[in-house]
Amino acid sequence: MSIVASIRSSLVPVHRAGYPFIAIGLILTIAAGFVSSALAWIAAIITGWVIHFFRDPPRTTPQSAELIVSPADGRVSMIVEVLPPPELQLPAQPMLRVSVFMSIFDCHVNRMPIAGRVSRIAYTPGRFVNADLDKASEHNERNALAIASAHGPIAVVQIAGLIARRIVHWVAPDDELAVGERFGLIRFGSRLDVYMPVGSDVLVAVGQRAVAGETPLADLSTAKTQRVFRTT
């Protein structure tokens, strides 16, 4: 293996959505160097953090149709029964909602919680209050996806927060996506809600750390099946 290939294999990949921000950071770092070495160091540290923020490491996803996996890195902040987001036009029946809060230090690439077809995408403008609060699900700017899965409708909602000002997704209605497949990200720090059928066997607890595409949040079946893993 060449030295270049060895270095590339040891570095965590960076998502292309971060390239413009990294480029701006590098330009500002160089410009600051002509003014002050202290300013250059500050700009370099900020650029390093931006690179870290947009990291996109491969994940090993459990391949089971019965599992809901975490769509985001972060802390499980809430597990409640609520009505699904009205903009998704799902049946007005309570669903189980598991929320994962992402800090500015978490990886922000979002992944599909279950395999299925994207049946609806609904963007809702709103406020930018603390995404860790329960009311953020209703009042904050958000982007909701309804997923037609083998177990019925599942929803995943990207919610903006105090710092987050940009929700990004690159999927469209009728796209067929695999569990763990990347579908979007949020800049910078926020929350994802996953809606699933009431009665699902929750596998996490409030306060637990979750890893996008890897940590099972819930099991939709009563019988556990053998789990196969795939790295993406």
ZADO-1210 file (C-alpha; in nm, 4 decimals, padded with zeros to 6 digits):
<atoms>
<atom x="00.0000" y="00.0000" z="00.0000" code="MET" pos="1"/>
<atom x="00.1348" y="00.3451" z="-00.0931" code="SER" pos="2"/>
<atom x="00.1859" y="00.6189" z="00.1655" code="ILE" pos="3"/>
<atom x="-00.0995" y="00.8245" z="00.0148" code="VAL" pos="4"/>
<atom x="-00.3370" y="00.5259" z="00.0202" code="ALA" pos="5"/>
<atom x="-00.2343" y="00.4480" z="00.3779" code="SER" pos="6"/>
<atom x="-00.3079" y="00.8054" z="00.4884" code="ILE" pos="7"/>
<atom x="-00.6447" y="00.8062" z="00.3114" code="ARG" pos="8"/>
<atom x="-00.7497" y="00.4775" z="00.4717" code="SER" pos="9"/>
<atom x="-00.6638" y="00.6083" z="00.8188" code="SER" pos="10"/>
<atom x="-00.8556" y="00.9365" z="00.7854" code="LEU" pos="11"/>
<atom x="-01.2294" y="00.9661" z="00.8497" code="VAL" pos="12"/>
<atom x="-01.4088" y="01.0678" z="00.5261" code="PRO" pos="13"/>
<atom x="-01.5628" y="01.4148" z="00.5079" code="VAL" pos="14"/>
<atom x="-01.9041" y="01.4637" z="00.3483" code="HIS" pos="15"/>
<atom x="-01.8999" y="01.6762" z="00.0334" code="ARG" pos="16"/>
<atom x="-02.1585" y="01.9137" z="00.1857" code="ALA" pos="17"/>
<atom x="-01.8785" y="02.0417" z="00.4059" code="GLY" pos="18"/>
<atom x="-01.6349" y="02.1225" z="00.1243" code="TYR" pos="19"/>
<atom x="-01.7473" y="02.4869" z="00.0762" code="PRO" pos="20"/>
<atom x="-01.7212" y="02.5582" z="00.4504" code="PHE" pos="21"/>
<atom x="-01.3804" y="02.3934" z="00.4740" code="ILE" pos="22"/>
<atom x="-01.2606" y="02.5953" z="00.1739" code="ALA" pos="23"/>
<atom x="-01.3819" y="02.9193" z="00.3366" code="ILE" pos="24"/>
<atom x="-01.2038" y="02.8239" z="00.6580" code="GLY" pos="25"/>
<atom x="-00.8767" y="02.7570" z="00.4777" code="LEU" pos="26"/>
<atom x="-00.8982" y="03.0877" z="00.2908" code="ILE" pos="27"/>
<atom x="-00.9665" y="03.2780" z="00.6140" code="LEU" pos="28"/>
<atom x="-00.6788" y="03.0972" z="00.7867" code="THR" pos="29"/>
<atom x="-00.4368" y="03.1983" z="00.5106" code="ILE" pos="30"/>
<atom x="-00.5670" y="03.5566" z="00.5109" code="ALA" pos="31"/>
<atom x="-00.5408" y="03.5768" z="00.8897" code="ALA" pos="32"/>
<atom x="-00.1787" y="03.4676" z="00.8665" code="GLY" pos="33"/>
<atom x="-00.0952" y="03.7973" z="00.6939" code="PHE" pos="34"/>
<atom x="-00.2465" y="03.9896" z="00.9845" code="VAL" pos="35"/>
<atom x="-00.1599" y="03.7977" z="01.2999" code="SER" pos="36"/>
<atom x="-00.0288" y="03.4532" z="01.3880" code="SER" pos="37"/>
<atom x="-00.2779" y="03.4409" z="01.6759" code="ALA" pos="38"/>
<atom x="-00.5696" y="03.5051" z="01.4399" code="LEU" pos="39"/>
<atom x="-00.4322" y="03.2405" z="01.2037" code="ALA" pos="40"/>
<atom x="-00.4268" y="02.9839" z="01.4838" code="TRP" pos="41"/>
<atom x="-00.7838" y="03.0701" z="01.5832" code="ILE" pos="42"/>
<atom x="-00.8995" y="03.0378" z="01.2220" code="ALA" pos="43"/>
<atom x="-00.7122" y="02.7083" z="01.1862" code="ALA" pos="44"/>
<atom x="-00.8783" y="02.5659" z="01.4989" code="ILE" pos="45"/>
<atom x="-01.2228" y="02.6687" z="01.3720" code="ILE" pos="46"/>
<atom x="-01.1466" y="02.5125" z="01.0325" code="THR" pos="47"/>
<atom x="-01.0382" y="02.1926" z="01.2074" code="GLY" pos="48"/>
<atom x="-01.3675" y="02.1849" z="01.3943" code="TRP" pos="49"/>
<atom x="-01.5606" y="02.2337" z="01.0656" code="VAL" pos="50"/>
<atom x="-01.3735" y="01.9374" z="00.9151" code="ILE" pos="51"/>
<atom x="-01.4593" y="01.7330" z="01.2238" code="HIS" pos="52"/>
<atom x="-01.8242" y="01.8414" z="01.2072" code="PHE" pos="53"/>
<atom x="-01.8697" y="01.7200" z="00.8497" code="PHE" pos="54"/>
<atom x="-01.7023" y="01.3836" z="00.9062" code="ARG" pos="55"/>
<atom x="-01.8846" y="01.0910" z="00.7485" code="ASP" pos="56"/>
<atom x="-01.7454" y="00.7643" z="00.8873" code="PRO" pos="57"/>
<atom x="-01.8622" y="00.4269" z="00.7550" code="PRO" pos="58"/>
<atom x="-02.1122" y="00.2497" z="00.9754" code="ARG" pos="59"/>
<atom x="-02.2010" y="-00.1187" z="01.0225" code="THR" pos="60"/>
<atom x="-02.5804" y="-00.1389" z="01.0011" code="THR" pos="61"/>
<atom x="-02.7833" y="-00.4333" z="01.1346" code="PRO" pos="62"/>
<atom x="-02.9754" y="-00.5877" z="00.8438" code="GLN" pos="63"/>
<atom x="-03.3069" y="-00.6821" z="01.0001" code="SER" pos="64"/>
<atom x="-03.6440" y="-00.5672" z="00.8686" code="ALA" pos="65"/>
<atom x="-03.7752" y="-00.5606" z="01.2255" code="GLU" pos="66"/>
<atom x="-03.5242" y="-00.3096" z="01.3628" code="LEU" pos="67"/>
<atom x="-03.5435" y="00.0675" z="01.3791" code="ILE" pos="68"/>
<atom x="-03.1879" y="00.2040" z="01.3903" code="VAL" pos="69"/>
<atom x="-03.0836" y="00.5490" z="01.5012" code="SER" pos="70"/>
<atom x="-03.0861" y="00.8079" z="01.2207" code="PRO" pos="71"/>
<atom x="-02.8368" y="01.0281" z="01.4047" code="ALA" pos="72"/>
<atom x="-02.5396" y="01.0332" z="01.6372" code="ASP" pos="73"/>
<atom x="-02.6295" y="01.1818" z="01.9724" code="GLY" pos="74"/>
<atom x="-02.8169" y="01.1400" z="02.2983" code="ARG" pos="75"/>
<atom x="-03.1607" y="00.9816" z="02.3293" code="VAL" pos="76"/>
<atom x="-03.3518" y="01.2746" z="02.4775" code="SER" pos="77"/>
<atom x="-03.7172" y="01.1617" z="02.4759" code="MET" pos="78"/>
<atom x="-03.9336" y="00.8511" z="02.4381" code="ILE" pos="79"/>
<atom x="-04.3038" y="00.9410" z="02.4246" code="VAL" pos="80"/>
<atom x="-04.6342" y="00.8531" z="02.2601" code="GLU" pos="81"/>
<atom x="-04.7676" y="01.1380" z="02.0439" code="VAL" pos="82"/>
<atom x="-04.9590" y="01.2006" z="01.7244" code="LEU" pos="83"/>
<atom x="-04.7431" y="01.2000" z="01.4094" code="PRO" pos="84"/>
<atom x="-04.6590" y="01.5314" z="01.2386" code="PRO" pos="85"/>
<atom x="-04.9786" y="01.6539" z="01.0656" code="PRO" pos="86"/>
<atom x="-04.7879" y="01.7630" z="00.7544" code="GLU" pos="87"/>
<atom x="-04.7126" y="01.3980" z="00.6730" code="LEU" pos="88"/>
<atom x="-05.0860" y="01.3168" z="00.6507" code="GLN" pos="89"/>
<atom x="-05.0447" y="00.9906" z="00.8401" code="LEU" pos="90"/>
<atom x="-05.3400" y="00.8364" z="01.0306" code="PRO" pos="91"/>
<atom x="-05.4250" y="01.0520" z="01.3329" code="ALA" pos="92"/>
<atom x="-05.3321" y="00.7778" z="01.5779" code="GLN" pos="93"/>
<atom x="-05.0662" y="00.7898" z="01.8504" code="PRO" pos="94"/>
<atom x="-04.7195" y="00.6713" z="01.7529" code="MET" pos="95"/>
<atom x="-04.4108" y="00.6072" z="01.9595" code="LEU" pos="96"/>
<atom x="-04.1547" y="00.8858" z="01.9162" code="ARG" pos="97"/>
<atom x="-03.7861" y="00.8414" z="01.9984" code="VAL" pos="98"/>
<atom x="-03.5822" y="01.1628" z="01.9823" code="SER" pos="99"/>
<atom x="-03.2044" y="01.1812" z="01.9347" code="VAL" pos="100"/>
<atom x="-03.0386" y="01.5136" z="02.0179" code="PHE" pos="101"/>
<atom x="-02.7197" y="01.6034" z="01.8302" code="MET" pos="102"/>
<atom x="-02.4678" y="01.8428" z="01.9837" code="SER" pos="103"/>
<atom x="-02.2336" y="02.0514" z="01.7702" code="ILE" pos="104"/>
<atom x="-01.9661" y="01.7863" z="01.8329" code="PHE" pos="105"/>
<atom x="-02.1644" y="01.4913" z="01.6937" code="ASP" pos="106"/>
<atom x="-02.1449" y="01.3583" z="01.3388" code="CYS" pos="107"/>
<atom x="-02.4371" y="01.5205" z="01.1570" code="HIS" pos="108"/>
<atom x="-02.4909" y="01.2916" z="00.8599" code="VAL" pos="109"/>
<atom x="-02.8408" y="01.1429" z="00.8946" code="ASN" pos="110"/>
<atom x="-02.9255" y="00.7842" z="00.7995" code="ARG" pos="111"/>
<atom x="-03.2440" y="00.5932" z="00.7256" code="MET" pos="112"/>
<atom x="-03.3922" y="00.4266" z="01.0367" code="PRO" pos="113"/>
<atom x="-03.5533" y="00.1471" z="00.8318" code="ILE" pos="114"/>
<atom x="-03.5665" y="00.0233" z="00.4745" code="ALA" pos="115"/>
<atom x="-03.8583" y="00.1479" z="00.2691" code="GLY" pos="116"/>
<atom x="-03.9988" y="00.3890" z="00.0155" code="ARG" pos="117"/>
<atom x="-04.0098" y="00.7616" z="00.0844" code="VAL" pos="118"/>
<atom x="-04.3837" y="00.8254" z="00.0488" code="SER" pos="119"/>
<atom x="-04.3894" y="01.1941" z="00.1442" code="ARG" pos="120"/>
<atom x="-04.1496" y="01.4788" z="00.2270" code="ILE" pos="121"/>
<atom x="-04.2800" y="01.7903" z="00.4026" code="ALA" pos="122"/>
<atom x="-04.0750" y="02.0974" z="00.4953" code="TYR" pos="123"/>
<atom x="-04.2209" y="02.3243" z="00.7637" code="THR" pos="124"/>
<atom x="-04.0688" y="02.6668" z="00.8439" code="PRO" pos="125"/>
<atom x="-04.0638" y="02.7633" z="01.2092" code="GLY" pos="126"/>
<atom x="-03.8671" y="02.8818" z="01.5068" code="ARG" pos="127"/>
<atom x="-03.5162" y="02.7975" z="01.6250" code="PHE" pos="128"/>
<atom x="-03.5680" y="02.7242" z="01.9951" code="VAL" pos="129"/>
<atom x="-03.3575" y="02.4700" z="02.1832" code="ASN" pos="130"/>
<atom x="-03.4044" y="02.1389" z="01.9965" code="ALA" pos="131"/>
<atom x="-03.3762" y="01.9518" z="02.3272" code="ASP" pos="132"/>
<atom x="-03.7179" y="02.0850" z="02.4313" code="LEU" pos="133"/>
<atom x="-04.0354" y="01.8875" z="02.3625" code="ASP" pos="134"/>
<atom x="-04.2068" y="02.1833" z="02.1923" code="LYS" pos="135"/>
<atom x="-03.9345" y="02.1877" z="01.9258" code="ALA" pos="136"/>
<atom x="-04.1156" y="01.9006" z="01.7508" code="SER" pos="137"/>
<atom x="-04.4104" y="02.1315" z="01.6785" code="GLU" pos="138"/>
<atom x="-04.2662" y="02.4835" z="01.6658" code="HIS" pos="139"/>
<atom x="-03.9174" y="02.4531" z="01.5139" code="ASN" pos="140"/>
<atom x="-03.8226" y="02.4532" z="01.1496" code="GLU" pos="141"/>
<atom x="-03.8230" y="02.0915" z="01.0348" code="ARG" pos="142"/>
<atom x="-03.8166" y="01.8507" z="00.7445" code="ASN" pos="143"/>
<atom x="-04.0274" y="01.5363" z="00.7758" code="ALA" pos="144"/>
<atom x="-04.0080" y="01.2136" z="00.5776" code="LEU" pos="145"/>
<atom x="-04.2781" y="00.9462" z="00.5754" code="ALA" pos="146"/>
<atom x="-04.1461" y="00.5988" z="00.4958" code="ILE" pos="147"/>
<atom x="-04.3605" y="00.3146" z="00.3662" code="ALA" pos="148"/>
<atom x="-04.1985" y="00.0118" z="00.5288" code="SER" pos="149"/>
<atom x="-04.2807" y="-00.3553" z="00.5628" code="ALA" pos="150"/>
<atom x="-04.4219" y="-00.2711" z="00.9072" code="HIS" pos="151"/>
<atom x="-04.6389" y="00.0185" z="00.7937" code="GLY" pos="152"/>
<atom x="-04.5688" y="00.3908" z="00.7993" code="PRO" pos="153"/>
<atom x="-04.2558" y="00.5123" z="00.9788" code="ILE" pos="154"/>
<atom x="-04.1544" y="00.8775" z="00.9994" code="ALA" pos="155"/>
<atom x="-03.8238" y="01.0526" z="01.0573" code="VAL" pos="156"/>
<atom x="-03.8094" y="01.4278" z="01.1186" code="VAL" pos="157"/>
<atom x="-03.5058" y="01.6556" z="01.0994" code="GLN" pos="158"/>
<atom x="-03.5515" y="01.9446" z="01.3443" code="ILE" pos="159"/>
<atom x="-03.3486" y="02.2659" z="01.3502" code="ALA" pos="160"/>
<atom x="-03.2244" y="02.4082" z="01.6793" code="GLY" pos="161"/>
<atom x="-03.0693" y="02.7172" z="01.8365" code="LEU" pos="162"/>
<atom x="-02.7593" y="02.7054" z="01.6178" code="ILE" pos="163"/>
<atom x="-02.8857" y="02.4945" z="01.3282" code="ALA" pos="164"/>
<atom x="-03.0034" y="02.7095" z="01.0400" code="ARG" pos="165"/>
<atom x="-02.9927" y="02.4700" z="00.7488" code="ARG" pos="166"/>
<atom x="-03.1637" y="02.1332" z="00.7004" code="ILE" pos="167"/>
<atom x="-03.0383" y="01.9341" z="00.4014" code="VAL" pos="168"/>
<atom x="-03.1762" y="01.6202" z="00.2364" code="HIS" pos="169"/>
<atom x="-03.0965" y="01.4596" z="-00.0981" code="TRP" pos="170"/>
<atom x="-03.3835" y="01.2145" z="-00.1405" code="VAL" pos="171"/>
<atom x="-03.7147" y="01.2480" z="-00.3233" code="ALA" pos="172"/>
<atom x="-04.0624" y="01.0946" z="-00.2936" code="PRO" pos="173"/>
<atom x="-04.0768" y="00.7349" z="-00.4214" code="ASP" pos="174"/>
<atom x="-03.7047" y="00.6772" z="-00.3591" code="ASP" pos="175"/>
<atom x="-03.6383" y="00.3266" z="-00.2269" code="GLU" pos="176"/>
<atom x="-03.3732" y="00.3427" z="00.0448" code="LEU" pos="177"/>
<atom x="-03.1962" y="00.0826" z="00.2533" code="ALA" pos="178"/>
<atom x="-03.1711" y="00.0953" z="00.6301" code="VAL" pos="179"/>
<atom x="-02.8633" y="00.2969" z="00.7277" code="GLY" pos="180"/>
<atom x="-02.8469" y="00.4760" z="00.3934" code="GLU" pos="181"/>
<atom x="-02.7540" y="00.8449" z="00.4121" code="ARG" pos="182"/>
<atom x="-03.0436" y="01.0808" z="00.3404" code="PHE" pos="183"/>
<atom x="-02.9468" y="01.4216" z="00.4794" code="GLY" pos="184"/>
<atom x="-02.7773" y="01.6338" z="00.7445" code="LEU" pos="185"/>
<atom x="-02.8385" y="01.9416" z="00.9583" code="ILE" pos="186"/>
<atom x="-02.5989" y="02.2330" z="01.0184" code="ARG" pos="187"/>
<atom x="-02.5029" y="02.2787" z="01.3111" code="PHE" pos="188"/>
<atom x="-02.6445" y="02.0816" z="01.6046" code="GLY" pos="189"/>
<atom x="-03.0075" y="01.9723" z="01.6253" code="SER" pos="190"/>
<atom x="-03.2433" y="01.6753" z="01.6708" code="ARG" pos="191"/>
<atom x="-03.4068" y="01.3884" z="01.4855" code="LEU" pos="192"/>
<atom x="-03.7398" y="01.2325" z="01.5791" code="ASP" pos="193"/>
<atom x="-03.8362" y="00.8818" z="01.4718" code="VAL" pos="194"/>
<atom x="-04.2045" y="00.7832" z="01.4762" code="TYR" pos="195"/>
<atom x="-04.2931" y="00.4139" z="01.4908" code="MET" pos="196"/>
<atom x="-04.5918" y="00.1958" z="01.5866" code="PRO" pos="197"/>
<atom x="-04.7051" y="00.1997" z="01.9491" code="VAL" pos="198"/>
<atom x="-04.6039" y="-00.1262" z="02.1135" code="GLY" pos="199"/>
<atom x="-04.2614" y="-00.1409" z="01.9514" code="SER" pos="200"/>
<atom x="-04.0007" y="-00.2911" z="02.1803" code="ASP" pos="201"/>
<atom x="-03.7808" y="00.0060" z="02.2720" code="VAL" pos="202"/>
<atom x="-03.4146" y="-00.0953" z="02.3010" code="LEU" pos="203"/>
<atom x="-03.2698" y="00.2316" z="02.4328" code="VAL" pos="204"/>
<atom x="-03.3183" y="00.4547" z="02.7363" code="ALA" pos="205"/>
<atom x="-03.3285" y="00.8327" z="02.7795" code="VAL" pos="206"/>
<atom x="-02.9752" y="00.9614" z="02.8193" code="GLY" pos="207"/>
<atom x="-02.8164" y="00.6783" z="02.6214" code="GLN" pos="208"/>
<atom x="-02.5746" y="00.7578" z="02.3395" code="ARG" pos="209"/>
<atom x="-02.6808" y="00.6448" z="01.9917" code="ALA" pos="210"/>
<atom x="-02.4766" y="00.5970" z="01.6754" code="VAL" pos="211"/>
<atom x="-02.6356" y="00.6735" z="01.3379" code="ALA" pos="212"/>
<atom x="-02.6936" y="00.3638" z="01.1292" code="GLY" pos="213"/>
<atom x="-02.5766" y="00.1296" z="01.4049" code="GLU" pos="214"/>
<atom x="-02.7662" y="00.1623" z="01.7328" code="THR" pos="215"/>
<atom x="-03.1034" y="-00.0205" z="01.7310" code="PRO" pos="216"/>
<atom x="-03.3690" y="00.2078" z="01.8814" code="LEU" pos="217"/>
<atom x="-03.6568" y="-00.0401" z="01.8726" code="ALA" pos="218"/>
<atom x="-03.7636" y="-00.3835" z="01.7561" code="ASP" pos="219"/>
<atom x="-04.0916" y="-00.3938" z="01.5651" code="LEU" pos="220"/>
<atom x="-04.1438" y="-00.7668" z="01.6112" code="SER" pos="221"/>
<atom x="-04.2030" y="-00.9891" z="01.9102" code="THR" pos="222"/>
<atom x="-03.9726" y="-01.2611" z="01.7769" code="ALA" pos="223"/>
<atom x="-03.6060" y="-01.1724" z="01.7400" code="LYS" pos="224"/>
<atom x="-03.4417" y="-01.2796" z="01.4156" code="THR" pos="225"/>
<atom x="-03.0806" y="-01.3460" z="01.3287" code="GLN" pos="226"/>
<atom x="-02.9161" y="-01.0153" z="01.2474" code="ARG" pos="227"/>
<atom x="-02.6848" y="-00.9667" z="00.9496" code="VAL" pos="228"/>
<atom x="-02.4613" y="-00.6589" z="00.9275" code="PHE" pos="229"/>
<atom x="-02.3609" y="-00.4388" z="00.6334" code="ARG" pos="230"/>
<atom x="-02.0967" y="-00.1657" z="00.6333" code="THR" pos="231"/>
<atom x="-02.1802" y="00.1578" z="00.4458" code="THR" pos="232"/>
</atoms>
